């Protein structure tokens, strides 16, 4: 996609452009949009049909240095690249930072124009962070599996020895052997929980809003009346193949954490959205569900924020540190990922899940 003469209207070139992670925008000599690929639609939050024939300056505020280079490339047909360009979108407070390349092209009907390619710096950082998180979690799980094997073997021997000893004792003398057996069983169960789910998901058509409403009603039934849970749903999200019980457990774990953080009073929001052409780890997905659980509590301590999905990491004195670790494992099984952003007054867990559309017909 960096040729000086791109033919975006050709079927083959269009097909390639629509699978690119790079946001590509074609402009005519009047700097009006003639084509946007899906990555550009996502980056600039506008559909290609709506953007067609609109001046590009109405979609995004272009810095003067880029505006001057657009005219220069049109006149002299020389490629130009600028890194870390800050673009402002109307109605958005936060600018987007991109690497920008401007190239000349000639369309199939011999008309001159410009090809703009935008590499989102923020997206690159997010992908790198996700890859690091997934790699660290896999290393953590591998270490846990090895540790579990080393613990379970002597634990099983200890329990067996206590059982044999108990057979030699009268019933009123088995108090201590019973304690050994119970504690061995408790440690065995704890290790199994640390390892996370070990069964394959039971797939069925899942309506994510039905699951969230189920969890919302369950939470409100056991929480303080001063806890409010509001819904901000995107009704266009389709049903998809997943394990419903797994999603109930994930949402319940995160919601209960939020309720405990609010300490009897506060607000929780369930928000669902869908985005196209999102990368999770190293894989590009055409359609991804973004499910958020947001609370206005005190926030997660900064010193544990980067490690909250690891086993035994918790900010509560009475916490086990297993709920979020298990939730992450369950979403990983679905090919997704859980992210978290937290500052005092706003903690947001974002669950990204590839959507496999379920055909009810």
C-alpha positions in Angstrom: 0.0 0.0 0.0 2.9 2.4 -0.4 3.1 2.5 -4.2 3.2 6.0 -5.8 0.4 5.0 -8.1 -2.4 3.2 -6.2 -5.6 2.2 -8.0 -8.0 2.0 -5.1 -11.0 1.4 -7.3 -9.5 -1.8 -8.8 -11.1 -4.9 -7.1 -7.8 -6.5 -6.1 -6.3 -3.3 -4.7 -9.6 -2.5 -2.8 -9.6 -6.0 -1.4 -6.0 -5.6 -0.1 -6.8 -2.1 1.3 -9.8 -3.4 3.2 -7.7 -5.9 5.0 -5.0 -3.5 6.0 -4.4 -2.4 9.6 -3.1 0.8 8.2 -5.8 3.5 7.8 -5.9 4.5 4.1 -7.7 7.5 2.7 -7.8 8.6 -0.9 -8.4 12.3 -1.8 -9.1 14.0 -5.1 -7.3 17.2 -6.2 -9.9 19.2 -4.3 -8.9 17.2 -1.1 -12.3 15.5 -1.0 -12.6 11.9 0.2 -13.0 9.4 -2.6 -12.2 6.2 -0.6 -11.6 5.1 3.0 -10.7 1.5 4.0 -12.3 0.0 7.2 -9.2 0.8 9.3 -9.7 4.5 8.4 -13.4 4.3 9.2 -12.5 3.0 12.7 -9.7 5.5 13.2 -11.8 8.6 12.2 -15.1 7.2 13.5 -17.0 7.8 10.2 -18.4 5.5 7.6 -16.9 5.5 4.1 -20.3 6.3 2.5 -20.8 9.2 4.8 -17.3 10.5 4.2 -17.5 10.2 0.4 -17.0 13.6 -1.4 -16.6 15.4 2.0 -13.6 17.6 2.3 -11.1 15.7 4.5 -10.7 18.8 6.7 -14.3 18.4 7.8 -13.5 14.9 9.1 -10.3 15.8 10.9 -8.5 19.0 11.7 -5.2 18.8 9.7 -2.1 20.5 11.1 -0.8 23.3 8.8 2.4 21.4 8.0 0.4 18.5 6.7 -2.0 20.8 4.8 1.0 22.4 3.0 2.5 19.0 2.2 -0.8 17.8 0.6 -0.6 20.6 -1.9 3.1 20.0 -2.4 2.7 16.3 -3.2 -0.1 17.1 -5.6 2.1 19.5 -7.5 5.4 17.6 -7.5 4.3 14.0 -7.0 6.8 13.4 -4.3 6.0 11.2 -1.3 6.1 12.7 2.2 6.2 11.1 5.6 5.7 12.7 9.0 5.9 10.9 12.3 3.9 11.6 15.5 1.3 13.9 13.9 -1.4 15.0 16.2 -4.9 15.0 14.6 -8.0 16.4 16.2 -11.4 15.1 15.4 -14.4 17.4 15.7 -16.3 16.6 18.9 -13.4 14.7 20.5 -11.4 16.1 23.3 -8.4 13.8 22.9 -6.3 14.1 19.7 -5.1 11.0 18.0 -1.3 10.6 17.3 -0.4 9.0 14.0 2.5 8.5 11.6 1.4 9.9 8.3 2.5 9.2 4.7 1.2 11.1 1.7 1.7 9.6 -1.8 0.4 10.6 -5.2 -1.7 8.1 -7.1 -3.6 7.9 -10.4 -7.0 6.3 -10.4 -8.3 3.8 -13.0 -9.9 6.6 -14.9 -6.5 8.4 -15.0 -7.5 11.1 -12.4 -4.8 12.3 -10.1 -5.2 12.3 -6.4 -3.6 11.6 -3.0 -3.2 8.5 -0.9 -2.9 9.2 2.8 -1.7 6.3 5.1 -2.1 6.7 8.9 -0.4 4.4 11.4 -2.0 4.9 14.8 0.8 5.2 17.4 -1.7 4.7 20.1 -2.9 1.4 18.5 0.7 0.2 18.1 1.3 0.9 21.9 -1.9 -1.0 22.7 -1.0 -4.0 20.5 2.4 -4.1 22.1 0.9 -3.9 25.6 -1.6 -6.7 24.8 1.1 -8.9 23.4 3.2 -8.4 26.5 0.2 -9.1 28.7 -0.7 -12.3 26.9 2.9 -13.5 26.9 3.3 -12.8 30.6 0.0 -14.6 31.4 1.1 -17.6 29.5 4.4 -17.7 31.3 2.6 -17.3 34.6 0.2 -20.2 33.8 3.2 -22.4 32.8 4.9 -21.6 36.1 1.7 -22.4 38.0 1.3 -25.7 36.2 4.8 -26.7 37.1 4.4 -25.5 40.7 1.0 -27.3 41.0 2.6 -30.6 39.9 5.4 -30.2 42.5 2.9 -29.5 45.3 0.1 -32.0 44.5 2.4 -35.0 44.6 3.6 -34.6 48.2 0.2 -33.3 49.2 -1.4 -36.5 47.9 1.2 -38.5 49.8 0.5 -36.5 53.0 -3.2 -37.0 52.7 -2.8 -40.7 52.0 -0.6 -41.1 55.1 -3.1 -39.3 57.2 -5.8 -41.6 56.0 -3.7 -44.7 56.8 -2.9 -43.4 60.2 -6.6 -42.6 60.9 -7.5 -46.3 60.3 -5.2 -47.3 63.2 -6.9 -44.9 65.6 -10.1 -44.9 67.4 -12.8 -42.5 66.2 -12.2 -40.2 69.2 -8.5 -40.0 68.4 -8.8 -38.9 64.8 -9.1 -35.1 65.4 -5.7 -34.3 64.1 -5.7 -36.7 61.1 -9.0 -35.2 60.1 -7.5 -31.7 60.2 -4.6 -32.9 58.0 -7.0 -34.4 55.5 -9.3 -31.3 55.4 -6.3 -28.9 55.0 -4.8 -31.1 52.2 -8.1 -31.1 50.4 -8.4 -27.3 50.8 -4.9 -26.7 49.4 -5.7 -29.1 46.5 -8.8 -27.1 45.7 -6.9 -23.8 46.0 -4.3 -25.0 43.5 -7.0 -26.1 41.1 -8.6 -22.6 41.3 -5.2 -21.0 40.7 -4.8 -23.0 37.5 -8.1 -21.7 36.3 -10.7 -23.5 34.1 -9.6 -26.9 32.8 -12.7 -27.8 30.8 -13.5 -26.8 27.2 -16.2 -24.2 26.8 -19.7 -25.4 26.1 -20.6 -23.3 23.1 -24.1 -22.0 22.3 -25.6 -18.8 20.9 -25.1 -16.1 23.6 -27.0 -12.8 23.8 -24.6 -10.7 25.7 -27.3 -8.3 27.0 -29.3 -11.2 28.4 -26.2 -12.3 30.3 -25.5 -8.8 31.6 -29.1 -8.3 32.7 -29.0 -11.6 34.5 -25.8 -10.5 36.4 -27.3 -7.1 37.0 -30.4 -8.4 38.7 -28.4 -11.0 40.7 -26.1 -8.3 41.9 -28.8 -5.8 42.8 -30.6 -8.5 44.8 -27.6 -8.9 47.1 -26.1 -5.4 47.1 -26.9 -2.3 49.1 -29.9 -0.3 47.9 -27.5 2.6 47.4 -25.7 0.8 44.6 -26.9 1.7 41.1 -26.3 -0.3 38.0 -27.2 1.4 34.7 -27.1 -0.1 31.3 -25.8 1.6 28.1 -26.3 -1.1 25.5 -25.7 -1.2 21.7 -28.7 -3.2 20.4 -26.9 -4.0 17.1 -24.5 -6.5 18.8 -25.4 -10.0 17.4 -25.6 -13.2 19.2 -22.3 -15.2 19.1 -21.0 -18.6 20.0 -19.7 -18.8 23.5 -20.0 -20.5 26.9 -22.8 -18.5 28.7 -21.8 -19.8 32.1 -18.2 -18.5 31.6 -19.5 -15.0 30.7 -21.8 -15.0 33.7 -18.8 -15.9 35.9 -16.6 -13.2 34.3 -19.2 -10.4 34.7 -20.1 -11.5 38.2 -16.5 -11.5 39.4 -15.8 -8.0 38.0 -19.2 -6.6 39.2 -18.8 -8.0 42.7 -15.3 -6.5 42.9 -16.8 -3.1 41.9 -19.6 -3.4 44.5 -17.0 -4.2 47.2 -14.9 -1.2 46.1 -17.9 1.1 46.3 -18.4 0.1 49.9 -22.2 0.3 49.9 -22.8 3.4 47.8 -22.0 4.3 44.2 -22.6 3.7 40.5 -21.8 0.9 38.1 -22.3 1.1 34.4 -22.6 -1.7 31.9 -21.6 -0.5 28.4 -21.6 -2.5 25.2 -20.2 -1.5 21.8 -19.1 -3.2 18.7 -16.0 -2.3 16.6 -14.7 -3.6 13.3 -11.2 -4.6 12.4 -9.7 -4.8 15.9 -6.5 -6.5 16.7 -6.4 -8.6 19.9 -2.8 -9.7 20.5 -1.4 -10.6 17.1 -4.7 -11.5 15.4 -7.0 -9.1 13.4 -10.7 -9.7 13.9 -13.4 -8.3 11.6 -15.9 -7.8 14.4 -15.2 -7.4 18.1 -17.5 -6.8 21.0 -16.4 -4.2 23.6 -18.1 -4.9 26.9 -17.3 -2.5 29.8 -18.0 -2.5 33.5 -17.3 0.9 34.9 -17.6 2.1 38.5 -17.0 5.4 40.3 -15.2 4.0 43.3 -11.8 4.9 44.7 -9.8 3.1 42.0 -7.2 0.3 42.1 -3.9 1.1 43.8 -1.4 2.0 41.1 1.2 -0.4 42.5 -0.9 -3.4 41.6 -2.8 -2.2 38.6 -0.4 -3.8 36.1 -0.6 -7.2 37.8 -4.2 -7.5 38.9 -4.9 -10.4 36.5 -2.2 -12.6 38.0 -3.1 -15.1 40.7 -3.0 -14.1 44.3 -2.8 -10.4 43.5 -5.5 -8.4 45.4 -6.0 -5.0 47.0 -8.3 -6.4 49.7 -7.2 -7.9 53.0 -9.8 -10.6 52.7 -9.4 -11.2 48.9 -8.0 -14.4 47.3 -6.7 -12.7 44.2 -8.2 -15.4 42.0 -11.3 -13.9 40.6 -9.7 -11.6 38.0 -7.1 -14.3 37.1 -9.9 -16.8 36.4 -11.9 -14.2 34.5 -9.0 -13.4 32.2 -8.4 -17.2 31.6 -12.1 -17.6 30.6 -12.0 -14.7 28.2 -8.7 -15.9 26.7 -10.4 -19.2 25.9 -12.9 -17.2 23.8 -10.0 -15.6 22.0 -10.5 -12.3 23.8 -8.8 -10.2 26.4 -9.7 -8.1 29.5 -8.1 -4.7 30.0 -8.3 -2.3 32.9 -7.9 1.4 33.3 -8.3 2.9 36.8 -8.0 6.4 38.4 -9.7 7.6 41.5 -13.4 8.0 40.6 -13.4 5.8 37.6 -12.4 2.2 37.1 -13.2 0.6 33.8 -12.8 -3.1 32.9 -12.9 -3.5 29.1 -13.7 -7.0 27.8 -12.8 -7.5 24.1 -14.4 -10.6 22.5 -14.3 -11.6 18.8 -17.9 -12.1 17.7 -18.9 -15.1 15.7 -22.3 -14.2 14.3 -25.0 -16.7 15.1 -27.5 -17.3 12.4 -30.9 -18.0 14.0 -32.3 -19.2 10.7 
